Amino acid sequence: MNKLYGNFFKYVGTIIDYVLEFFITVFSMLTELFRSFRSLLLSLLFFGGCLFFLIFLIPMSLSSRGGTNWGGILLLILIFPVIGSFAVSRLKYLQYMVTEFFYERADYYLLGKDITYETMGDYGRRYQRKIEEERRRQEEARARMEEELFRQRFEAFFNQANSYGGAYNQGSYNQGGYQGAYDGGFKEKYEAATERLGVDVNADKYEIRLAYKKLAKKYHPDLNPDKDTTQIFQEINAANDFLNDENIARYKSMYGKKQ
């Protein structure tokens, strides 16, 4: 009897899996096709408005008596990519939820494996969590890539600056009352970090840490489930990391207010 139940869940799950995969493929292809049409129409509209008018709008107005609903076709081309993307995401959600439900029960009867959840809705919620975790991983990877790119550009700029040597190489030129340390952008980066935390450039480390804690608590992603604050939170952390004790002392010695 267990084998009968197991095969039933297995075959039903397989059929549903193939059917939903077929619709996902169809909607994905149509979405990409209509997205290409939309890009072409928008390009004609913005970069060749007169050409678009001559090629499309005049023939549409002349042939409107023939019953062809060109306005509806244009509207479909414009909105189908949005509808198609939503349909694909919902079909993938449905595919995961239903097939996991049936396949796990097939494994339970055929292989004796444990069942993770009792209802399909639980599998759907697990799918949403997986999608959210994947989105966060992609954002973190993109942030790391951008940070690494910025570091490489900064180092290349700094190394180029060092080739000039003399008074312009991370030092000060005090002759004639001018103090202009050519520091490879340290001053600008420091002031940008203090601006991101909302403190004065002459703020001490205690003021900086207090401002950081307030902003980190305000924009922490876990405390803002309805808003995407990940980018802001990363910027706050980057600014706080840059404003360490060493850089604070360096800035004050080079650009701080004279007593």
Backbone hydrogen bonds in HBPLUS format (Angstrom, degrees):
<---DONOR---> <-ACCEPTOR-->    atom                        ^
c    i                          cat <-CA-CA->   ^        H-A-AA   ^      H-
h    n   atom  resd res      DA  || num        DHA   H-A  angle D-A-AA Bond
n    s   type  num  typ     dist DA aas  dist angle  dist       angle   num
A0005-TYR N   A0001-MET O   2.95 MM   4  6.30 164.0  1.97 156.0 159.1     1
A0006-GLY N   A0002-ASN O   2.79 MM   4  5.96 158.7  1.84 148.0 155.1     2
A0007-ASN N   A0003-LYS O   2.92 MM   4  6.07 163.1  1.95 148.4 151.9     3
A0008-PHE N   A0004-LEU O   3.01 MM   4  6.17 151.8  2.09 143.5 151.8     4
A0009-PHE N   A0005-TYR O   3.03 MM   4  6.33 169.8  2.04 158.0 158.4     5
A0010-LYS N   A0006-GLY O   2.94 MM   4  6.07 154.2  2.01 145.7 154.0     6
A0011-TYR N   A0007-ASN O   2.87 MM   4  5.96 170.6  1.88 152.6 154.1     7
A0012-VAL N   A0008-PHE O   3.00 MM   4  6.07 166.1  2.02 153.5 158.0     8
A0013-GLY N   A0009-PHE O   2.96 MM   4  5.87 158.1  2.01 138.5 145.5     9
A0014-THR N   A0010-LYS O   2.94 MM   4  6.11 150.4  2.02 142.2 150.7    10
A0015-ILE N   A0011-TYR O   2.95 MM   4  6.15 162.1  1.98 149.6 153.6    11
A0016-ILE N   A0012-VAL O   3.00 MM   4  6.21 170.4  2.01 154.7 157.2    12
A0017-ASP N   A0013-GLY O   2.90 MM   4  5.97 152.6  1.97 141.7 150.1    13
A0018-TYR N   A0014-THR O   2.98 MM   4  6.25 160.6  2.02 152.4 155.8    14
A0019-VAL N   A0015-ILE O   2.96 MM   4  6.17 163.3  1.99 154.2 159.2    15
A0020-LEU N   A0016-ILE O   2.96 MM   4  6.05 172.3  1.96 153.8 156.1    16
A0021-GLU N   A0017-ASP O   2.93 MM   4  6.00 151.4  2.01 142.1 151.0    17
A0022-PHE N   A0018-TYR O   2.96 MM   4  6.11 148.4  2.06 142.5 150.2    18
A0023-PHE N   A0019-VAL O   3.15 MM   4  6.54 160.5  2.19 150.7 154.4    19
A0024-ILE N   A0020-LEU O   2.87 MM   4  6.08 154.0  1.94 148.4 156.3    20
A0025-THR N   A0021-GLU O   2.97 MM   4  6.13 158.4  2.01 145.7 150.9    21
A0026-VAL N   A0022-PHE O   2.97 MM   4  6.25 162.1  2.00 151.8 156.8    22
A0027-PHE N   A0023-PHE O   2.92 MM   4  6.03 173.4  1.93 152.1 154.2    23
A0028-SER N   A0024-ILE O   2.91 MM   4  5.95 150.1  2.00 142.8 151.7    24
A0029-MET N   A0025-THR O   2.98 MM   4  6.17 161.4  2.01 150.2 154.4    25
A0030-LEU N   A0026-VAL O   2.95 MM   4  6.19 165.8  1.97 155.2 159.3    26
A0031-THR N   A0027-PHE O   2.87 MM   4  5.89 152.9  1.94 141.0 148.9    27
A0032-GLU N   A0028-SER O   3.05 MM   4  6.27 162.1  2.08 148.3 152.1    28
A0033-LEU N   A0029-MET O   2.95 MM   4  6.15 154.6  2.02 146.1 153.8    29
A0034-PHE N   A0030-LEU O   2.88 MM   4  6.04 171.8  1.88 155.1 156.7    30
A0035-ARG N   A0031-THR O   2.86 MM   4  5.94 142.7  2.00 140.7 152.0    31
A0036-SER N   A0032-GLU O   3.04 MM   4  6.24 145.6  2.16 140.2 148.1    32
A0037-PHE N   A0033-LEU O   3.06 MM   4  6.45 157.4  2.12 147.5 153.8    33
A0038-ARG N   A0034-PHE O   2.85 MM   4  6.02 156.7  1.90 144.0 150.6    34
A0039-SER N   A0035-ARG O   2.97 MM   4  6.16 156.7  2.03 142.5 148.4    35
A0040-LEU N   A0036-SER O   3.02 MM   4  6.27 154.9  2.08 147.1 153.7    36
A0041-LEU N   A0037-PHE O   2.94 MM   4  6.22 161.4  1.98 153.1 157.7    37
A0042-LEU N   A0038-ARG O   2.89 MM   4  6.07 165.6  1.91 154.3 158.3    38
A0043-SER N   A0039-SER O   2.94 MM   4  6.03 149.3  2.04 140.1 148.8    39
A0044-LEU N   A0040-LEU O   2.99 MM   4  6.25 158.8  2.04 148.2 153.6    40
A0045-LEU N   A0041-LEU O   2.85 MM   4  6.06 149.7  1.94 144.9 154.3    41
A0046-PHE N   A0042-LEU O   2.92 MM   4  6.04 163.3  1.95 150.2 153.1    42
A0047-PHE N   A0043-SER O   2.87 MM   4  5.62 156.0  1.93 145.6 152.9    43
A0048-GLY N   A0044-LEU O   2.95 MM   4  4.75 131.7  2.19 117.1 125.0    44
A0052-PHE N   A0048-GLY O   2.86 MM   4  6.11 161.7  1.89 161.4 167.5    45
A0053-PHE N   A0049-GLY O   2.96 MM   4  6.16 152.3  2.03 142.7 150.4    46
A0054-LEU N   A0050-CYS O   2.94 MM   4  6.22 158.0  1.99 150.5 155.7    47
A0055-ILE N   A0051-LEU O   2.87 MM   4  5.99 163.0  1.90 154.4 159.1    48
A0056-PHE N   A0052-PHE O   2.95 MM   4  5.73 161.9  1.98 144.9 150.4    49
A0058-ILE N   A0053-PHE O   3.13 MM   5  6.40 155.8  2.19 174.1 176.1    50
A0060-MET N   A0056-PHE O   2.98 MM   4  6.04 151.7  2.06 147.7 156.6    51
A0061-SER N   A0057-LEU O   2.96 MM   4  6.19 155.9  2.02 149.0 154.6    52
A0062-LEU N   A0058-ILE O   3.00 MM   4  6.24 154.1  2.07 153.4 160.9    53
A0063-SER N   A0059-PRO O   2.93 MM   4  5.98 146.6  2.04 144.3 152.6    54
A0066-GLY N   A0063-SER O   2.96 MM   3  5.43 150.0  2.06 111.2 120.4    55
A0067-GLY N   A0064-SER O   3.31 MM   3  5.76 166.6  2.33 110.7 113.7    56
A0070-TRP N   A0068-THR O   3.11 MM   2  5.78 124.7  2.43 106.3  91.0    57
A0073-ILE N   A0069-ASN O   3.10 MM   4  6.45 149.7  2.20 143.7 152.6    58
A0074-LEU N   A0070-TRP O   2.87 MM   4  6.12 163.4  1.89 152.7 156.5    59
A0075-LEU N   A0071-GLY O   2.94 MM   4  6.12 159.4  1.98 145.0 151.0    60
A0076-LEU N   A0072-GLY O   2.89 MM   4  6.07 153.0  1.97 142.4 149.9    61
A0077-ILE N   A0073-ILE O   2.93 MM   4  6.23 156.2  1.99 150.0 156.1    62
A0078-LEU N   A0074-LEU O   3.02 MM   4  6.28 150.2  2.11 147.2 155.2    63
A0079-ILE N   A0075-LEU O   2.98 MM   4  6.16 156.8  2.03 152.4 157.9    64
A0080-PHE N   A0076-LEU O   2.82 MM   4  5.42 148.2  1.92 147.0 152.7    65
A0082-VAL N   A0079-ILE O   3.13 MM   3  5.55 127.2  2.43 108.8 121.1    66
A0083-ILE N   A0079-ILE O   3.12 MM   4  6.43 166.8  2.14 155.2 159.0    67
A0084-GLY N   A0080-PHE O   2.58 MM   4  5.62 170.8  1.58 166.4 169.0    68
A0085-SER N   A0081-PRO O   3.04 MM   4  5.99 157.3  2.09 134.5 140.4    69
A0086-PHE N   A0082-VAL O   3.08 MM   4  6.29 160.9  2.12 147.5 152.7    70
A0087-ALA N   A0083-ILE O   2.86 MM   4  6.10 158.1  1.91 150.6 157.3    71
A0088-VAL N   A0084-GLY O   2.89 MM   4  6.11 160.1  1.93 152.4 157.1    72
A0089-SER N   A0085-SER O   3.06 MM   4  6.27 163.3  2.09 148.0 152.1    73
A0090-ARG N   A0086-PHE O   2.99 MM   4  6.24 157.1  2.05 150.2 156.4    74
A0091-LEU N   A0087-ALA O   2.85 MM   4  6.02 154.1  1.92 149.0 156.7    75
A0092-LYS N   A0088-VAL O   2.93 MM   4  6.14 156.0  1.99 150.1 156.2    76
A0093-TYR N   A0089-SER O   3.06 MM   4  6.22 152.5  2.13 138.9 146.7    77
A0094-LEU N   A0090-ARG O   2.87 MM   4  6.12 159.6  1.91 147.4 152.7    78
A0095-GLN N   A0091-LEU O   2.76 MM   4  5.94 157.3  1.81 147.1 154.0    79
A0096-TYR N   A0092-LYS O   2.98 MM   4  6.14 167.9  2.00 149.6 152.0    80
A0097-MET N   A0093-TYR O   3.04 MM   4  6.17 169.5  2.05 150.3 153.7    81
A0098-VAL N   A0094-LEU O   2.94 MM   4  5.99 175.0  1.95 155.5 157.1    82
A0099-THR N   A0095-GLN O   3.00 MM   4  5.84 159.6  2.04 146.2 152.1    83
A0100-GLU N   A0096-TYR O   3.00 MM   4  5.80 158.4  2.05 142.9 149.6    84
A0101-PHE N   A0097-MET O   3.25 MM   4  6.26 151.1  2.34 134.2 142.0    85
A0102-PHE N   A0098-VAL O   3.03 MM   4  6.36 162.4  2.07 155.3 158.8    86
A0103-TYR N   A0099-THR O   2.76 MM   4  5.79 168.0  1.77 155.6 159.9    87
A0104-GLU N   A0100-GLU O   3.04 MM   4  5.87 159.4  2.09 139.9 145.4    88
A0105-ARG N   A0101-PHE O   3.41 MM   4  6.53 151.1  2.50 135.8 143.1    89
A0106-ALA N   A0102-PHE O   2.94 MM   4  6.19 146.2  2.05 145.1 155.2    90
A0107-ASP N   A0103-TYR O   2.91 MM   4  6.20 156.2  1.97 148.0 153.8    91
A0108-TYR N   A0104-GLU O   2.91 MM   4  6.10 138.8  2.09 134.6 146.5    92
A0109-TYR N   A0105-ARG O   3.12 MM   4  6.36 159.6  2.17 147.3 149.8    93
A0110-LEU N   A0106-ALA O   2.88 MM   4  5.93 157.6  1.93 150.5 157.8    94
A0111-LEU N   A0107-ASP O   2.78 MM   4  4.99 147.3  1.89 123.4 134.3    95
A0112-GLY N   A0107-ASP O   2.94 MM   5  6.33 113.2  2.40 145.8 159.2    96
A0113-LYS N   A0107-ASP O   3.30 MM   6  5.71 163.9  2.33 122.5 120.9    97
A0112-GLY N   A0108-TYR O   3.14 MM   4  4.50 129.1  2.41 104.0 114.1    98
A0123-TYR N   A0120-MET O   2.99 MM   3  5.22 120.6  2.35 102.5 117.2    99
A0124-GLY N   A0120-MET O   2.98 MM   4  6.37 151.8  2.06 150.9 159.8   100
A0125-ARG N   A0121-GLY O   2.96 MM   4  6.25 152.2  2.04 146.4 153.1   101
A0126-ARG N   A0122-ASP O   3.01 MM   4  6.30 146.4  2.13 139.5 148.9   102
A0127-TYR N   A0123-TYR O   2.94 MM   4  6.24 150.9  2.03 145.6 153.4   103
A0128-GLN N   A0124-GLY O   3.04 MM   4  6.37 156.4  2.09 147.8 153.5   104
A0129-ARG N   A0125-ARG O   3.03 MM   4  6.29 152.9  2.11 142.9 150.0   105
A0130-LYS N   A0126-ARG O   2.96 MM   4  6.24 153.8  2.03 146.9 154.2   106
A0131-ILE N   A0127-TYR O   2.92 MM   4  6.24 157.2  1.97 152.9 158.9   107
A0132-GLU N   A0128-GLN O   2.96 MM   4  6.17 158.8  2.01 147.0 152.6   108
A0133-GLU N   A0129-ARG O   2.91 MM   4  6.10 159.6  1.95 150.0 155.5   109
A0134-GLU N   A0130-LYS O   2.95 MM   4  6.13 154.7  2.01 145.7 152.7   110
A0135-ARG N   A0131-ILE O   2.92 MM   4  6.16 153.2  1.99 146.3 153.8   111
A0136-ARG N   A0132-GLU O   2.99 MM   4  6.25 157.1  2.05 148.1 153.9   112
A0137-ARG N   A0133-GLU O   2.94 MM   4  6.19 154.0  2.01 145.0 152.4   113
A0138-GLN N   A0134-GLU O   2.96 MM   4  6.19 157.2  2.01 148.2 153.9   114
A0139-GLU N   A0135-ARG O   2.97 MM   4  6.22 156.9  2.02 147.2 153.6   115
A0140-GLU N   A0136-ARG O   2.89 MM   4  6.09 159.0  1.93 149.4 155.1   116
A0141-ALA N   A0137-ARG O   2.87 MM   4  6.05 156.6  1.92 146.5 153.3   117
A0142-ARG N   A0138-GLN O   2.85 MM   4  6.04 156.8  1.90 147.1 153.6   118
A0143-ALA N   A0139-GLU O   2.85 MM   4  6.05 153.2  1.92 145.0 152.8   119
A0144-ARG N   A0140-GLU O   2.88 MM   4  6.13 156.7  1.94 146.8 153.1   120
A0145-MET N   A0141-ALA O   2.93 MM   4  6.13 153.0  2.01 144.4 152.1   121
A0146-GLU N   A0142-ARG O   2.91 MM   4  6.14 158.9  1.96 148.1 153.5   122
A0147-GLU N   A0143-ALA O   2.88 MM   4  6.05 155.3  1.94 146.2 153.5   123
A0148-GLU N   A0144-ARG O   2.87 MM   4  6.04 156.3  1.93 145.3 151.7   124
A0149-LEU N   A0145-MET O   2.88 MM   4  6.09 155.0  1.94 146.3 153.5   125
A0150-PHE N   A0146-GLU O   2.90 MM   4  6.10 157.5  1.96 145.6 151.7   126
A0151-ARG N   A0147-GLU O   2.91 MM   4  6.14 155.5  1.97 144.6 151.7   127
A0152-GLN N   A0148-GLU O   2.93 MM   4  6.17 159.2  1.98 148.7 153.8   128
A0153-ARG N   A0149-LEU O   2.98 MM   4  6.21 162.0  2.02 149.8 154.6   129
A0154-PHE N   A0150-PHE O   2.82 MM   4  5.98 157.6  1.87 149.4 156.4   130
A0155-GLU N   A0151-ARG O   2.85 MM   4  6.05 161.6  1.88 151.0 155.8   131
A0156-ALA N   A0152-GLN O   2.94 MM   4  6.10 156.8  1.99 145.3 151.9   132
A0157-PHE N   A0153-ARG O   2.89 MM   4  6.09 158.3  1.94 147.4 153.4   133
A0158-PHE N   A0154-PHE O   2.79 MM   4  5.97 156.8  1.84 148.4 155.7   134
A0159-ASN N   A0155-GLU O   2.81 MM   4  5.94 159.9  1.85 149.0 154.1   135
A0160-GLN N   A0156-ALA O   3.03 MM   4  6.16 151.8  2.11 140.6 148.2   136
A0161-ALA N   A0157-PHE O   2.91 MM   4  6.15 149.5  2.00 142.4 151.3   137
A0162-ASN N   A0158-PHE O   2.97 MM   4  6.27 145.9  2.09 143.9 152.9   138
A0163-SER N   A0160-GLN O   3.15 MM   3  5.38 140.5  2.31 100.3 111.0   139
A0164-TYR N   A0161-ALA O   3.11 MM   3  5.76 160.1  2.15 115.6 121.3   140
A0165-GLY N   A0162-ASN O   3.09 MM   3  5.44 138.6  2.27 105.8 116.4   141
A0168-TYR N   A0165-GLY O   3.28 MM   3  5.91 140.1  2.45 139.8 136.5   142
A0169-ASN N   A0166-GLY O   3.43 MM   3  5.88 164.3  2.46 118.1 117.7   143
A0170-GLN N   A0182-TYR O   2.84 MM  12  5.23 150.9  1.92 156.2 146.8   144
A0177-GLY N   A0174-ASN O   3.19 MM   3  5.50 134.4  2.41 141.8 133.2   145
A0178-TYR N   A0175-GLN O   3.49 MM   3  5.92 169.1  2.50 109.2 112.3   146
A0186-PHE N   A0183-ASP O   3.39 MM   3  5.48 153.6  2.47 102.7 109.7   147
A0189-LYS N   A0185-GLY O   2.94 MM   4  6.06 162.4  1.97 155.0 160.5   148
A0190-TYR N   A0186-PHE O   2.84 MM   4  5.97 158.7  1.89 154.4 160.3   149
A0191-GLU N   A0187-LYS O   2.99 MM   4  6.17 167.1  2.01 151.8 155.1   150
A0192-ALA N   A0188-GLU O   2.92 MM   4  6.05 147.8  2.03 142.4 151.7   151
A0193-ALA N   A0189-LYS O   2.99 MM   4  6.17 148.3  2.09 141.7 149.9   152
A0194-THR N   A0190-TYR O   3.00 MM   4  6.37 158.2  2.05 151.9 157.3   153
A0195-GLU N   A0191-GLU O   2.97 MM   4  6.08 152.7  2.04 139.6 147.6   154
A0196-ARG N   A0192-ALA O   2.94 MM   4  6.15 146.1  2.06 139.4 148.5   155
A0197-LEU N   A0193-ALA O   3.15 MM   4  6.48 144.0  2.29 142.4 151.1   156
A0198-GLY N   A0194-THR O   2.88 MM   4  6.00 113.6  2.33 134.6 152.3   157
A0199-VAL N   A0194-THR O   3.00 MM   5  5.34 166.9  2.01 148.1 149.4   158
A0198-GLY N   A0195-GLU O   3.11 MM   3  4.80 142.9  2.26  91.2 102.4   159
A0203-ALA N   A0200-ASP O   2.99 MM   3  5.18 162.0  2.02 115.2 116.3   160
A0208-ILE N   A0204-ASP O   3.10 MM   4  6.39 158.4  2.15 152.8 159.5   161
A0209-ARG N   A0205-LYS O   2.97 MM   4  6.10 159.5  2.01 142.6 147.6   162
A0210-LEU N   A0206-TYR O   3.02 MM   4  6.14 157.2  2.08 144.7 150.9   163
A0211-ALA N   A0207-GLU O   3.01 MM   4  6.19 161.6  2.05 146.5 151.4   164
A0212-TYR N   A0208-ILE O   2.94 MM   4  6.12 154.5  2.01 146.3 153.9   165
A0213-LYS N   A0209-ARG O   2.98 MM   4  6.20 161.6  2.02 148.7 152.6   166
A0214-LYS N   A0210-LEU O   3.14 MM   4  6.40 158.7  2.19 148.8 154.0   167
A0215-LEU N   A0211-ALA O   3.08 MM   4  6.29 167.4  2.10 151.9 155.0   168
A0216-ALA N   A0212-TYR O   2.79 MM   4  5.89 162.3  1.82 156.4 162.2   169
A0217-LYS N   A0213-LYS O   3.05 MM   4  6.08 155.2  2.12 140.6 146.6   170
A0218-LYS N   A0214-LYS O   3.03 MM   4  6.20 148.9  2.13 140.4 149.5   171
A0219-TYR N   A0215-LEU O   2.90 MM   4  6.04 156.7  1.95 155.3 159.4   172
A0223-LEU N   A0220-HIS O   2.94 MM   3  5.40 143.3  2.08 113.2 124.0   173
A0224-ASN N   A0221-PRO O   3.16 MM   3  5.06 159.0  2.21 100.2 106.5   174
A0227-LYS N   A0224-ASN O   3.15 MM   3  5.42 163.2  2.18 112.0 117.3   175
A0233-PHE N   A0229-THR O   2.91 MM   4  6.05 163.1  1.94 155.2 160.4   176
A0234-GLN N   A0230-THR O   2.92 MM   4  6.16 153.5  1.99 149.1 156.1   177
A0235-GLU N   A0231-GLN O   2.98 MM   4  6.26 154.2  2.05 147.6 154.7   178
A0236-ILE N   A0232-ILE O   2.94 MM   4  6.23 155.4  2.00 151.5 158.2   179
A0237-ASN N   A0233-PHE O   3.02 MM   4  6.29 159.5  2.06 146.9 152.1   180
A0238-ALA N   A0234-GLN O   2.89 MM   4  6.10 158.1  1.94 148.2 154.6   181
A0239-ALA N   A0235-GLU O   2.92 MM   4  6.11 159.1  1.96 147.8 153.4   182
A0240-ASN N   A0236-ILE O   2.97 MM   4  6.19 159.1  2.02 147.9 153.7   183
A0241-ASP N   A0237-ASN O   2.87 MM   4  6.07 156.2  1.92 148.8 155.5   184
A0242-PHE N   A0238-ALA O   3.01 MM   4  6.23 152.3  2.09 145.3 152.4   185
A0243-LEU N   A0239-ALA O   3.04 MM   4  6.26 148.6  2.14 144.9 153.3   186
A0248-ILE N   A0244-ASN O   2.93 MM   4  6.14 156.4  1.99 156.7 164.3   187
A0249-ALA N   A0245-ASP O   2.99 MM   4  6.15 165.2  2.01 148.7 152.2   188
A0250-ARG N   A0246-GLU O   2.92 MM   4  6.12 153.1  1.99 143.9 152.4   189
A0251-TYR N   A0247-ASN O   2.89 MM   4  6.02 162.3  1.92 146.8 150.8   190
A0252-LYS N   A0248-ILE O   3.02 MM   4  6.22 166.7  2.04 151.8 155.6   191
A0253-SER N   A0249-ALA O   3.01 MM   4  6.12 151.9  2.09 144.4 151.7   192
A0254-MET N   A0250-ARG O   3.11 MM   4  6.24 140.2  2.28 141.7 151.7   193
A0254-MET N   A0251-TYR O   3.15 MM   3  5.17 127.2  2.44  95.3 109.0   194
A0255-TYR N   A0251-TYR O   2.63 MM   4  5.56 167.5  1.65 161.5 165.4   195
A0256-GLY N   A0252-LYS O   3.02 MM   4  3.97 137.9  2.21 104.9 111.5   196
